[in-house]
Amino acid sequence: MTVEIAALIVLADEMILSGKVDTYILSLLAASLYNLNRIPEAQKYADEVVKYQLPTGNVTNSLTSITSSEGWNLEIETTAIAAIAWLNEQSRYSANIQKAIDWIV
């Protein structure tokens, strides 16, 4: 799994550097890194996703999903995955989590 995570980190870093961020992928990566107890790395990508959360709570700028969702459905999936990642550090992301859940509901 280390090889796969390393490849995803390279992809994520390239996205951030190029300005072509896919928040769906970054959210999944952050959640995965939290699960692996790689907290500083997880925070880097979770923090990047925060930049794409609108004041209404939804997370934008996702380009793809594993279910090939589009539009509204993609935005719901992305916001939910971002919230799942942020839930790993509730004190750090409490406002983001609350806004995301309020928007989803």
Secondary structure, DSSP 8 states (H G I E B T S, - for coil): -HHHHHHHHHHHHHHHHHT---HHHHHHHHHHHHHTT-HHHHHHHHHHHHTTB-TTS-B------TT---HHHHHHHHHHHHHHHHGGGHHHHHHHHHHHHHHH-
